[in-house]
Amino acid sequence: MAHAQPCQRLTQRTDSRRPGGATKLSENTMQWEVVIGLENHVQLTTDSKIFSGSPIKFGADANTQASPVDLALPGVLPVMNKQAVDRAIRFGLAVGATVAPQSVFARKNYFYPDLPKGYQISQFEDPVVIGGALTFGYEKDGEFVTKTVNLTRAHLEEDAGKSLHEDYAGMSGIDLNRAGTPLLEIVSEPEIRSAAEAVAYAKALHSLVMWLGVCDGNMQEGSFRCDVNVSVRPVGQKEFGTRCEIKNLNSFRFIEEAVHVEVRRQIELIEDGGKVVQATRLYDPDRKETREMRSKEDAQDYRYFPDPDLPPLTISQEWINTVKASMPELPAAMRARFVSEYALPEYDSLVLTQSKAMATYFIAVVEKAGKENAKAAANWLMGDVASTLNREGVDLDDAPVSAAQLAALLKRIADGTISNKAAKEVFAGMWEAKSSDENLVDTIIDAKGLKQISDSGALAAIVDEVLAANAKSVEQYRAGKEAAINALIGQAMKASKGKANPAQLTELLKAKLAG
């Protein structure tokens, strides 16, 4: 197993809070190391449930999508969903894991009102995916860094139902529509050392499962949920501290907040002479605290045993090869291609491949604008396009500016038709127009009168006027003060109402001043 990356140290403790659950630290003699492992429940994009033909539709009326198999009624038998296995294989290949030639389904026994069988069909000792690793990038201390976290396993299982509390006074309702929904539970090694790393890992995993098409990634609908195991230990100690699991976090912000809060709670508890008790906890985002849900069970408490109704899952090499042949280009391969084919910096390639939508859009822009404009395309996507999407709350797939339109804009910048400043105005006009017209760029340029003056005769006349009106700056430049030309350029741009081609203007000014 690869060694974990350098750890973040908490060198102080606190009695106060920052917005978002971050910890404000004060001096303390003890230095602490945070140890985090994540368990992500990924709902698979199958047409039906994992062991029955019941449909999977979010928001359906309660208990309208639960078949006798999902309810475990007498006389029914589960049947494995091949689509679920396909998706598990696809994920395993993407993270460089071992796809087990044979895995076993087990019954995980526990009682909960929304668990109709009284047990959950899962995998324990023999999961379908073993090992693997996920590499991701994030910002640390003002720099963009990468880290690799090893994976323990990924196993197939069914989801439970849902308890409903809000609509019933003094009682709860049970909706079993979700019972039997196929999940892939992805478990990391405890190699994460900060809240920032935990969020970056979760975002990278979220992006990957969507990239592969194995999950729709909708966190609001519960398609991607996260359990975070958190413990602390004195720096230098090899043994792990006692962990607590924070269940069912369904946003990246909550992951970050919950880790900060739980780390602070454990450190303060230990330093005050207490002891961390292994438990399952829930995060309350309103009160910025974690609350104990139940004492943490270990594997033996679930009394796992092989499910007698399901034979071992056998996966042939031929099956693996078939899935492999259908897989899209993976982010790591695409990053390498962007660097080699488009001469992009590593940072750009990492950012552009954080989502399949962004990577696809970038490729489409470059195909239209040409490889020579690849860096400009990356800059626009990471800059103006990304900031506008965030401000408007729009996904890239729904952006009103198409890849072809952005490519046309880049061409007009490259050929000198418009300046970079004017291009921002054109882009804003394109966004507001919400038109599919590929000639929209030229239409807006003409309508707003944004074309640069590139005619040498017109520029020469402007330069002559500026030089005549600014004799002092001319004298200073010719005396060796090269910065004086900036004032002349500014005056010339002002005289042209910002429409002069800056490169041509500068070249012409220098030629005139040298004469």
N, C-alpha and C positions, 0 to 999 in steps of 0.2 A: 504494500500500500504506500502511496506517495505521502511524504510528510506534509503536515498542515502548514499553511502559510504563517508568517509571523503574527503573533497575537496582539490584539488591542489590550492595553492595560488600563484598568480603572485604578488610579492612584489615590483617589479621594472618595469621600462619601458626602451626603447632603441631607438636609432636612427641608429642602424647597424643591419646586418643580419649574420646568420650563414648558412653554406651550408645546403640545405634541408629545408630552410624556418624556422629553429629554431630561437628563439629570444634570443639575448644576452642582459641581463638586467643590468640596472644601478640603483642606489639608487633613491627611490621616497617615499614620505610619504604615498601614498594611497596603500592599499592592495586590490587586485581584485580576484574575484572568477569566474572561467569559467563554463558556463552551456552549455551542448551540448546534443542534441537529434538527432538520426539518422532515416532516412527513406530509406529503402532499397527496390529496385525494383528487384524482383527475377523472371527471366523468367522460366516458368514451362516446364517440360519435357513431354509435350503432343505430340501426333502424328499430331495434327492439331490445328488450331487457336481456340480461346476461344468461338466464336459464329458462326464459319463457318467451313467447311471441307477443307479449304485451307491448303496446306502443309506449314511447317516451315523449311526452309533450308537456313542456313547462306551462303551468297556469291552467291546466285542465281541471274540471270540477273534481272535488275531493272524492277519492275512492272509485273513480271511473276507469282507471288504468291498472287495476290490480287483478290478475287472473288467479285461478285456484292454485297454480304453481307458486306464484308470489306469496300467497297466503299459507302455503304449506298444508293445504287441506288433505285429508286422508286419501290415499290412492293415486296421488300425482307424483311425477318424477321430473327432476330438473334435466334440461338438455343444454349442453354448452353452445354458446353463440360463437360461431367461427369468426365473425367480424371483430369481436372483442379480442380474440387471440391474434388476429392480423395486426391490430393496433398495438398490442403489447410487443409483438415481434418488431414492429416498425420502431417503436421507442427504444427497445433494446439495441437495435442496430445503430441508431442515431447516437447513442451515448457510448458506443464501444463496449457494450456489456456482453455477457454470455447468455444466449437464449437456451434455456435448459431443454435438452431433448425429451425429458419427461419431468413433469411437475404434478403435484398432488393437491387436490382441494380438501380442505378440512372444515370441520364445524367448530366455530368459535362460540362457546356457550356463555351466554349471560342474559339477564332479564332486563328488558326495557319495554315500556308500554307500546312503542311503535315498532318493535321487532316481532313480527307475527309468528315466526317459527320458534322463538325462544333461543335461537342461535343464528349466527351469520355465516354464510358460506364464504370462506376466504382461503388463503394459502399461508401455510406456516413454515414448516421445515423445508419444503421443496418449492420455492417460488419459480415463476416462469422466467424472470429476468434476474440475473445475478451480476453484481458489480457494475462497472461502468463509471463514467466521470462526466462532470459538467464544468466547462470553462466559461467564465463570464468576466465582464469588465465593469468597473464602477469608479467613482471619483473618491479619492482618499487624500486628505491634506492638500487639496488643490491640484492633484495630479490624477490622471486616468491610469488605473492599474488593472491588471488581470489576475484572476485567481482560479484555481481548479479545485473543486470539491468532489471527492470520491462518493460514489453511491453504494449503499449496502445491497439494495435489492429493489425490485418493483414486482408487485404481485397483483393478481386479479382477485376481485371480490365483488360482492353485491352490496348495494347501499341499503340502509334501513328506511323506514317510513319517516313521518314527521309529526311531532306533537304540536298541536295548535292551542295557544293559550289566550291570545288577545281577544278573541270573539266570544269567549265563554266565561260568564261570571261564576267564579267558585269552582270551575271544573275545566278539564282540557278535552279537546277533540283529537282524533287520530286520523291522519290522511296517509293511506298506504300506496298512493300513486308512485312514490319514489322507491318503494320497496322492490329490490331486484334490479335497480338501475346499475349498469356495469361501471365499475370503478377500476382504475389502476392506481394503487397506492405506491408512491415513489419515496423511498427512505434514503436520506443522506447519512453519511458518516458524520460524527460530531466534530467537524473540522471548521466550522464557522465561528468567527471570533468577535463579531460586533453586530449591532442592529443593522448598520449600513450593508454589511456583507450578507446578512440574512435577506434583506430586501432585494439586493442585487441578484442573489441566487434565485429567489422566488420569481423575480421578473424574467430572468433568463430561462427558467424552466417553463414558465407560462408562455413565453414567446416560442419556445421550441415545440411544445405540444400542439400549439396552434399552427406553427409552420408545417408540422408533419401531418396535420389534419386529423389527429387522434382525439382532439378536444376542441370545443368552440371557445373555451377560455372565458365564458361569461361568469364573472365572479358574483354578480348580483343574483344570478339564478342558482348559484351553488355548484357550477360546473368545475370550479377550481378552488379548492379549500385547503387551508394550511393549518397543521398542528405544529407548534414550535416547542421543542424540548430545550429548557434553559437551566444551566447550572453555573456556579462560580467556584473557583478554587484559588488558593494563594499562588502567586506567580512562582514557578519553579516546581510546584507539586505535580507529580505524574498522575496520581489517582484523580479520577473525576469526582467532583462534588455531587451531592444529591440533586437530582434533576426534578423539575416540575414541568408538566406538559400543559401548554396553553392551547385549548381546543378551538377549532372552527373559526379561524381568522379568515375573513373573506375580502380583505383589502390590504394593499401594500402599506398604506399608512397605519393601519391597525397593527400589522406585524411589527413595524418599527416602534410604535408607541408601547406595545405590549412587552417587547423585549426590554426596553429602557425601564419600564415600571417594574418588571419582575426582577431584573438584575439589581435594581436599587433595593427592592424589598428583601431579597436574599442577603445582600451584603449588610444591610442594616440589622437584619435579624441575627446574623452570625456575630457581628461586632457588638451587639447588645447582649451576647451570651446565650442566644437561642440556638435552635437547630432546625435546619430545613428538613421538612418532612415530604417524602415523595408523594405527589398528589397530582390530580388533574384539575386544572383551574380554567376559569373563563375570564376574558378581558372585558371590563366595562369601560367603553370609550367616553362615556359621559362623566364618570367619576375618576377616570384615569387610574384604575386600580385593577388588580387581578383578584378573583374570589375563588375559594376552593369549591370545587364541584363534587369531588369524591376522592377518597384515598386512592392512590395509583395502584392498579392491579399489575401483576407480572403475568408472564405467559401461562404459568401453571394455574393461575386463578381462572383462566378461561377454559380449562379442560379441553384443549384441542384434541381432536382425533380425526382420522381420515373419513371423509364423507362416504358412507357406504353406497349412496345412490349415484355417485359420479366416478367413473373409471379414471385412472391417471391420464393426464393430458399429454399426448405424444406429438411432438413437433419434428417433422423430418427435415433434413437439410434441403430437400427439394422445396418444401413449403417456405423455408427461410429465404431461399434464393428467389422464389417468386415474389415475395414481399419486397426484397431488396431491389429487384428490378423495377418496381413500381414507385420507389421513393424519389422525392424531389432532391435537387441539389441541396446539401446541408449547409448551414450557416458557416461552419469552419472552412469548407471548400470554397464557398462563395467569397469569404473574406480574402482568402489567398488569391483568388482569381481577380478580385478588384484591385489588389496591390500589383499583381503582375501584368494584368491586361490594361488597366486604366491608370496605372502609376499613382494610385491613391495612397495617402499615408495610412499607417496601421489604425490610427484613431478613427479616421473617416470610415474605413471599412468595417470597424467594429460597430460604430453607431448605425451605419446604414443597414447592417444585417441583424439589428436587434429585433426587427419585425419583418415578416415576409412581405407585408404590404409595402413597407418602405423600400426594401431591396428591389421588388418588382417594379415599383414606380421609377426608381433610379435607373434601372436597366432600360426601361421604356424611354426615358428622357434621353439617355446617351445614344440609343439606337437612332433617334430622330435628330439629335443635335450634333452627333459625331463624337468620337473618342477624344478629340482635341478639347472638347468642352466638358469632359468628365469631372474635372476638379471643380469647375464652376457649378455644375449640376449638384455635386455633393454639398458645396457651400450653401446653395440656395435651399436645398432640402433640409439641411441641418439648421439653417438660419431662418429666413423669412417664412418658408413654408411651415416649418415646425412651430414657430412662434404664433403664426396665424391660426393653425389648427388648434393649438392649446387655448388661445384667446377665445376662439369661437366655439370650442367644445365639439369639434368635428373630427371624425375619423378620416384617415387619408383616403380610404376607399370612397368616401362621400365628398371629397374635396371638389369644389366647383371648377378648379383649374386642372385640366387634364395634363398628362405627361407630354402630349404633343404640343399643347399650348405653352407649357413652360419651356420646352425645347425651342419653340419659335422665338420666345423672349430672349433666350440665351444667344441665339443666332444674331439677333438684332443688337445685342450688346457687343458681340464679337466682331461684327462687321462695321461697328462704329456708328450705326444708325442712331442709337440712343446711348446716353451715359448710364453708369450704374445708378446714379441718383434718380434719373428719370425712369429707369427700369422698375424701381420700387413703386413709383406712382402708377406705372402701367400694370404691375402685378395687382395692386389694390383695385384698379379698375376691372381687371379680369375677374377677380374674386367676387366683386359686387355684381358684375354682369351675369354671372352664372349661365354662360352661353357655351354651347359645344362647337361654335364656329372656330375652325383652325386658323382663320385669318383675323381673329379677334385682336391679336397683338398689333397688327398694322392699322386696324381700324381705330384703336384707342390712341396710338401714336399720332395719327393724322388728326383725329378729333381734338386732341389736347395740344397739338402743335409742339411735340416733344422731340422732333428730329434734331440731331446735332448739326451744327454748321461745319461741314467738312470741305467746303469749296475753298480752295487755296486763295483765290482772289478776294473773296469776302473776308477771310481771316486776315489776309495781309493788310487790308484797309483798316480793320479794327486794331491790329498791332501798331500800325503807323500812328493812329490817333492816340493810343495809350502811351507810346514812347514819347510823343510830342508833349503830352500833358503831364508827364512824370519824369522830368529831367533829372531830379535829385536821385531817384531810384536807379535811373540809367547810369548816372555817374558813379554811384556806390557799387553797382555790379561790375562796371568796367574797372573799378579800382581794386577789385578782388573780393568784394563782399558778395559771395554767390547767393546768400539767402535773400538778397534784395530782389531776385527774380520772382520770388513768391508774391510780393506785393504787385508786381506787374501782371502776373498771371491772374491774380484776384481782380484787378481792374479790368483786364481783358474779358474775363468771364462775366463780370458785371455788365460790361458794355454789350456783350452778346446775349444778355438776359439768360445766362446759364446754358446756352445752346452750343457754344463752341466745343469742338472736339478737343479735350484737354491735351491729349498726346500731340496732335498736330499743332495746337496753339503753342505749346511749350517748345517744340522743335523750331517753329517759325520765329518765336521770340529770341531764342538762343542764336539763330542764324543772323537775325537783324542786329542783335547786340554785338555780335562778333565782327560785323561789317564796318 
